[in-house]
Amino acid sequence: MNLEEYINNHDELKIISDLAIKHDIPAYLIGGYVRDLMLKRDNKRDIDIVCLGSGIVLAKIVKSHFGKSASLVIYKQFGTACVKYNNLEIEFVGARKESYRAASRDPEIESGSISDDQNRRDFTINALAISLNRDGFGLLTDPFEGLTDLGKRIIRTPLEPNITFSDDPLRMMRAIRFASQLNFDIQEDSFEAIQAMANRITIISQERITSELNKIIMSPIPSYGFKLLFHAGLLKVIFPELYNLQGVTIIDGKAHKDNFYHTLQVLDNISKGSDNLWLRWTALLHDIAKPATQRFHKKIGWTFHGHEEKGAQMVPKIFKNLKLPLNEQMKFVQKLVKLHLRPIALISNNVTDSAIRRLLYEAGEEIDDLMQLCRADITSKNNSKVQRYLMNFEIVQEKIKEVESKDSLRNFNNPISGDEIMRFFDLGPSRIIGELKEIIKEAIIEGTISNNRSEAIELLKKEGQRLGLEIKEK
């Protein structure tokens, strides 16, 4: 690849280079952008620029050039600045040396050379730098054979791995994240160092750990990253609930499936059809309560009764521990974990309209996501069995479309409100109002009446008469 030509053909890079040369600030394109460029991989529009001197100074110059269409954020304590322009995030930092204290990931920093800065990088493939200077313009600097590692598809630390991971334990998570995103192997010495130092991840903030975890979940084949986390010893520390799914117990020759590896297969299945982070989280947590509900019965073997309800109860605590958002995303995951067995149960029985209506009522707008989760949950080494279940699932889905088009229950609202019932019978707030609303809802779900106001009112009159209530408003 002709790197001089590449820079000259990319306006923002050419502008940064011209401004750096004009103001005599040596600058280099470095890190993930260069790595992805060498891999011919779509990058995320994140550009890292390292300067000899102040990165903040060059950032201000670049922001001034781009004018009002750009924004600038300065992080003085870190000596960095970020310019946002034209869907780009350009981070500027001064080249530096770093040294760490044992109980913290916050380094002591001093100015350094480009070589010093490359020495502090986490992996060889992220230490590649391209000169933006007049002398050596477009020259690739590769002090640790990062290009060779890209060719071999290997994640390797530039320095001795124990030092690299001890200095900044988050790099252990990042190694696995990059391996999972790029489908690379982690070099043996580096992986052994992660195994030896896994407990040191506890000095890292939960927010940073969870950020890496989410990136692993969003990998093309996320199971690879989670298997690495498991074998590295990190999963047990950062996500014990998921770790506890692993293993098979055998009693009287009867064994249950390994719920950890089943969960990872479900995660992979759902990842083939969705890049929704929170739907992927539902796959990861759908069986999270199986260890807590696992029971053995001599006649029927292993059961996990109620694991969907228990799992839904566990979701808020897991989200809180992982510093995930305790908002609608959490409620979405909780809801799907609670309902994930419902569509599968319909497969093994004659599918009735009332059962479909009840599912539509409970799932609401999440019915399509729920069905996608349930399809992903059909796993077996017996491919013909999987195909048979999937064919039955098609029948259920067609039935859902049919009932939904007829009854409009996806986002159900009772045709008659509680306020209307109070006015109808001249009642104040009381338990009977809720009971009447429930009777109407159940009648619609069971198909006794249609989902419309007129039939609901007629039923309300009959129920009111049965209860001895006098109609006050017609």
N, C-alpha and C positions, 0 to 999 in steps of 0.2 A: 504494500500500500504506500502510495506517495503521500506522506503526511504534510509536506509543504502545500501541495495542491489541495488537500483536504481542508486545512486551516483557511487557505485563501478563498475557498468556495463556501465557507460557513461564516456568514456576516458577523455574528456576535463574537466568534473566536478571532476573526481578523481585526475587529475593532479593539478587543481587549489587547491583542498583541501590539497593534499600532500605538495605542495609548501607553502601554507599558514601556515600549521602546522610546516614545517621545519624552516621557518623564523619567527615563533612566531608572526604571524599576524592574530588575530581572524577574521574570515570571514564567511559570510552568503549568501546563495542563496536567493534572495528576489524578490518580485514584480510579473510581468505578467507571467514569466516562471513558478513560483510556482503555481499561480492561474490556468494556463492552464493544468499544470501537475495534479492538483487535479480534474480538470474537465475532464481529459482524452481527452483533446482537442489538436489537432495539433498546436504546437506553431511555431513562426516565426524564430526560431533559434537566438533569442535575449536573452542573459543571463545578468542579473543584479547581481553584487556582491557588497555587502556593507561590509566594513572593519572597525574594531576599530583601528583608526589611519589613515594612508595615503593609499588611494586607488591607487594613482599613483605609489607608491613604489611596491605594489603587481603586478600591471599591467606590470611594467618594468621587474619584475622577471618572470612573465608568458610569456611575449614576448621573453625574452632571452631563455627560455626553448624551445619554439616552433621554434626559429631560423628564418631563412630567409623566411620561408613559411608564417610567420605572419607579420602583420603591426601594428604599434602603433601610436595613435594620442592622444596627451595630451592637456587638456583644463585647464591650470593652474588657470585661474580666477574662475573656478567653482570647482576646486579640483577633477576633474574627468579624466578618461582616457579610451580609447576604443582600445581593441585588436581585430583585424580581423584575423580569422584563420579557414580554412576548412569550409567556408560558414557560419561561426558563427560570430556574433558581441557580444563581451563580454565587458560590461561596468563596470568599477570599480569606486567606490566612497567611501569616508570616511563617517562613520556614523556621523550625524550632527543634530544640533538643527537649527530651522529656525524661524525668526520673520520678519514681513512684515510692510512696510509703506503703508499708505492708498492709495496713488496715484501711486503705482508701484507694479508690480508682482515680482520684483527682491528682494529676501530676504536678510536679514543680517544673516550670517551663522557663527556658531561656532561648534567645535567638540562636539560629544555627544556619548551616548551609543546606543546599538541596539534598546533599548526601545524608546529612543528619536527619532531615525530614523523612527521607525514604527509609532510613533505619528504624524510625518509630512506627512505620506503617504495620498494619496487622498481618497482611499476607503478601507473599511475593507478587501475586497477580494484581494487587492493589498498590504496589510500589512503582509501577510503570509511570514515567513522566515524559512529557513532550515539551521541548523548549519553544517558548513564544518570543525569544529574544532575537536580535539582529544576528548575533554570532550563534551559529548552530540552530538557526530557525528550522523547526520541524524535526529536530533530532530526537530520537527516542532513547531515553536513558533507562537501562534495565540492569540494576546492580545485583539482583538476586536470581537471575534466570527465570523471571516471571513468564516470559514468552514460552520458554520450554515447558513450564508448568501448565500454561494454558493449553499447549499442544497435548500434554499428557493427561489433562483434565484432573489436576491435583491441587488441593488446598494445602499450602505449606507456609509456615511462619518464616520471615526473613532472618530472624535471629533464633537462638536456642529457644525451643517452644516453652519450656518451663518459665523462662524469663518473660517471654511475650505474654503468656496467660496469667502469670502472677502479677505483672504490672497492671494489666487491665483484664479482669476475668470475663468481662462481657465479650471479649474476643472468642471465648469458647462457644458462646451462643452464635456469634457471627460466623464462625467456621462452619458450623452445622447449617446455618441459614444459607450461606453461599453454596455449600455442597448440595443442598436441597433445591435451591433455585436454578443452579447451573448443571445439576446432575454430575457433579464432580466427586471424586474420592478425596478423603482427608488423608494426607500422608501419615504413615504408620507412627512415626515418632511424635508427630503433632497430636494424633488421636490418643496415644498412650499418655501424653502430658495432660490432656483434657480429663481422662479417666482418673489420673492421679490427683488432679486439683479440682474436681467437680464441686466440692463443698465450698470452695472459695467464691463461688457465684453468689453466696449469701451477702456479700458486701455491696452488691450491685442493687440499685433501686428497682423496685418491682415494675415501675413504668417502663424502664429500659428493657428489662427481661421480657415483658409482655409484648413490647414493640417487635422484638425479634421473633417471639412466638407467633405473632400474627403474620409475619412475613413468611415463616415456615408453613403456616396453614394455607397461605395463598400461593405456595409453590405449585408447579405443574403436577407433581406427584408427591403430595405432602407426607405420605406414609414414610418415605425415605428419610425425611428429616426427623420424624418422631422415632423411628427405629434407631437412628444415630443418637438422639437424645437419651433413649433408653439404655443403649449399650455403653454410652459414655458415662452414665451415672448421674447425668444432669436432671433427667425427668423425675427421678425420685425426690430430688431436692425442690424443684420448682413447681411440680404439678403432681403431688402424691396421689390424688384421687384417680388420675389417669393411669399412673404407674401401677396402682393396686388392681387394675383390671387384668394384669398379666398373670398367666399361670393356669394350670388345669389340675383339678382335684379328681382322683379316681377312688370310688368306693364300690365294693362288690362288682368290680369290672365295668362300672358305669362312669363315663366321663362327660363333662360339659365342654363346649367349645372354648377356646382361649378368647376371652372377650376383648382383650387388648388388640390382638391381631384382627379380629372381626371388626372392631371399631375403625381401625386404620383402613381396612378394605372399604367400609362404608364411606369413610372420608374421601378416599380416592374415587369411588364411584360417583359421589355427588360433585366432586371437583371437575369431573369430565364435562358436566353440563351447566355448572354455575360458578361464577366468580364472586358470589355474594359471601362476604366474610362471615356474616352471622348465620347463614344457612350452613356453612361449613362447620361453624361452632356447634350447631345442633347435631351434626353427624358425630362430632367428637364427644358430645356429652349425652347422646341418646341412651346409652346403656350404663351411664356412670354409677348408678346405684345398684348394679348387679351384685357386687361383693357384699353389700349391706343386706340384700334380700335373698341371698343364696341359701337354699335349703335342700337337704337330701331326704327322699322318701323311698323306702325299700321297693315299693310296688311301681312307682312311676319314675324314679330317678331324681334328677336335679330340676328344681324349679326356681324361678326368680319373680314370684308373684308380687305385684305392686311396685316393680322397679321403675315403672314410668312415673308413678305418682311421687315416689321417694326421690327420683332423679330431678323432677321439677322443683321439689322442695330444696334440693341441694344447689340448684343453679344460682340463686342470689348470693349465697355465701362464696361459691367459687368465683363469681364475677367480682365480688368485693375483695377477696384475697388477691386476685390477679390484677386488681385496679382496672378492670374493664368497666364500661359505662353501665350505671345502674338506672337505665332509662328504657325507652321503647325497644332497643336492641336486646336488652336482657329479657324483657317480657316476651319478645318474639321467640327467643331461644327456649325460654321456660315453657311457653305454650306448646311448641312443637315437640319438646321432650315429653311432655305430659300426654300428647295425643298420638305419639308415633306408632302405637300398636293398633289404633282404631281401624285404619284402612286395611291393614293386614288381616285383622279379624274378620272383615267382611268377605275376604277371599274364600275362606273355608266354609262359609254358610251361603244359603240362598240370599241374594242381595235384595232386600226389601226397600221400597221407596222411603218408608219411615226411618230405616237405619241410615239411608243416604241423607235424608233431611236433617237428622240429628247431627251427623258428621258435618254437614254444611253449616249448621247453626253454630256448632262449637268451634270449628276452624275459621269461619268467616273469610276475610280477605286472604288468609294464609293457606287456604286449601290447596292451591297449586304447589306452594313450597312444601307443604306436608306430604303431598303425593310424591313429590320428587325425592324427599327424604325416605319415604317408605319403599320406593322402588330401589333406592340405593342400599336399603337394609336387607334386601334379598340376596344373601350370599350362601354359597355352598360349593363344595368341590364337585358336586354332581351337577353338571351343566344342564342336563335334561330337566332336572328338578327346578333349577333356576328359570329356565325358559317356560316351564309349565306355570310357575307362579306369576311370571311376567305377563303371560297370556291372560291369566285370570284377572290380573291387575288391569289389563286393557278393558275388560268387561266392566269392572268397577268404575273406571274413569269415564267410560261411555255413559254409564248409568248416572254418574254425577252430572255430566253435561245435560242429559235429558231432564233430570229433576230440577237442576238449576234454571234451565231455560223456562221451565213451567212454573216453578214456585218462588224463584228469586229469594233464596235463603242464604246466599253467600254472605251478605252483610245484613242480617236480619234485624229489623226493628218491629216491635210489637205494633200492630195496626191501631191499638188503642192505648193511650198513655195512662199513667196512674192518676194524673190530674183530671182527665176526662171521666174516669170511672168514679172519682169522688163527686164530680158535678152530676153525673148520671143518676147517682143514688143519694145525693146530698149527704155524703159521708166525709168525715175528717180523716186525717192520716191514721191508718190502722193496718193490722196484719192482713185483714181480709182483702185489702186492695192488692197486695202482692200475690195473694192466693188466686184472685181472679185473673190477674195478668198471667200467672203461671198456667192456669187452666187453658187460656186462649193460646198461649205459646205451644203447650203440649198438643192441643187439638190440631194446630197447623202442622206441627212436626209429624204427628201420627197420620195426617191426611184426612182427619174427620171433617175439617173445613179447609177451604182454600186460604191462601195468604192474601186476604183482602179485607177491607174495612167493613163492608156490608155484612159478610158472613160472621165476622168477629162480633159485631154488634148484636146480631141475632143470638149468638151463643151467650153473650153477656146477659141478655134479657132472660134467657132460660135459666142460667146459673143464679141470677139475682132472684128470680121467682122461687127457685129451689131453696134459697137461703132466707126467703121471706123479706127480701129488700124491695122497697117501693121505688119505682122509677120517678125521678123528679125532673129530669131534662131529657127531651127527645131529640 
